[in-house]
Amino acid sequence: MAEKLVRDKIVEIRTREEGIVPKHRILESPKERLKYIRRKILEEVRELARAKTREQVIEEVVDLQDSVRALLKELGIGLLEVEKARMEKKKKKGEFGKGIVMEIPPVPCKMREKRKKNETSGFFSEQTVLLTLLRTRDWKRFVECSHGMPDKAALWDVLEKVDPKLLADLFVFGAEAGFVEKLFGYDAERTVKVLHRFEKNDIARICSVTSEKENILILRNTGDPI
């Protein structure tokens, strides 16, 4: 049976009205949440396009806005950040108020194929999600998301490329959740590679908050005396 993302109180309402708890589940994986939010946005866009009355338009705009807000929250993007980008684009390119329609030349075949590939891959990759969480310093969500990813390729790609100072802050926060130990469990060799990106003072800062077991793992693999 088909599934779709619903508002948080829908299951409760349906249960009260029908006397039966509808079959449902909670999305735990960040990748899966993004997938269903993306579907919801497309669903609401289609419904808005079909809306005919004033009331229908208002209702569908509300649903679309809430779907987009869910996407922004998932990616750690604030509304002020979006509004700033909107104002900058408005200043630079204008709005859609004048009703200007422009003739667009055909898209070359290769470009169409590339665009189609990008569209089918979804709005945001796992790497984009992790980078966004890092840059917004949402350490808790980063640790949760990285742990929930079945494929850790995006995690390692991020850890091996971002600014080591930013990474050190993540490791300090992640100490309580045993982040370093989890990384060793995922891939010890790549964890060592990440640790070698830190300067000695960052290693010392991380070790000051990590467990004794993690300290041994860190110091043994960075060449520092235990």
Steps between C-alpha positions, in 0.01 A plus 500: 500500500622850416641721774516875528618752756215636713469770763604406854145479640332315213545152649353621830203663321430194284519273804251715690259527207515140376584311819789322329866598502606534135814316398791741519870527578751765606774586252836469678747529212587858390520378142151349520357810668634717220357261244149520647515876558602543137204290391272706721619824345436367150156379610409841643627682190272285283203560730565874504512503121158330494342724765212708364335686787655758730461263797669215314792721400550615860483145632749367246740792552497424874576133433777591257655749742498248784657237273776741403552595865542131581766477230684804633490364854636166383791677332564745782414803286335794676213707361707818535767346279237423236344845526839664458563294185151588373559873546838479328348317204212747487744791490714335236240336275162640605181307577221347289254787527520641146389182326798486265520180293826433318570258219749235610719321242492117498725330753777290335453125537803448727392782728149352521643165605716665766204701631282189510767314693524783753123513541464127560780499756292719736539851631788445738766235545601365839828687461311828457298429814812429706684805368202720580479366855873556548496853368204590719680332792208269565725238659222293652317453171828427321584217741145362477490520121842344449410213731173439313660479155531141376769605252774707666662619175355851535615518862861420417498736204396784731735410786799481266438838335350756740698747708681308781413772754131454429551127517671527838195679640285214371723241667486689830121512490478138389700379799187444707350284226820298454547643151869408468442141606215473249726629224759235582221245482395622155851506351812514719737582215302799380449621857877508546527697177253754638684523834824582320333815367494649850773708658636390838305761693177376340587141588559611860167684505315196370672266744407727790133409456505150352492174694815316605437236233470766232810681628700181452361458148580860411847523650609158380409592145639853491848412618467681833606329822220331696 
